[in-house]
């Protein structure tokens, strides 16, 4: 059974940093690209970043480029999102999501974690 | 960047009725790389359809997807009480960025 478990959310002041983690199980982690998708309170879904199965390629939505870094540790089946220079508008539930098509960067999501809430506020 | 526009914003129907949800892209979606998700309050999204018309594992056959190019449709043939939720489309054609539509809320009439 595929499981994705996010952790690391919390309350951070504007300008602060936080790292999210997503522990994966039930599939061969390195064979699949992974993404982070966020949902601001009462709003729709927004894709944030994707990383290839090997970790060698990554892509970001324009609003987080230069501030967020997606990475993965395939030996520990874990996905990360390092978030720096946080802004109030980054407040959202952050989901990690597994690619349904393999290692490529652009994909749909066949499994999702339950999400972790990031609140950016002073 | 491909912008996805969903309509209607809210759809009010009764159980047993047919629901038709639209997703229109600002430019052609490569190879019909279009997915649909269902999301209930407090839950993660659930994949329903990928590749415009392929049902995901375990999805009932009352859900169907169609379309190509810039116009896509999700149809629920006979609404069950558990189908009332928010539905969102997503395109994943070509290179990122991946984009989502803003969602359609399907509510009980």
Interface residues (C-beta under 8 A of the other chain):
Chain A: X35 X44 X45 X46 X47 X50 X59 X61 X62 X95 X100 X101 X105 X106 X107 X108 X109 X110 X111 X112 X113 X114 X115
Chain B: X33 X35 X37 X39 X43 X44 X45 X46 X47 X50 X56 X57 X88 X90 X92 X93 X94 X95 X96 X97 X98 X99 X100 X101 X102 X103
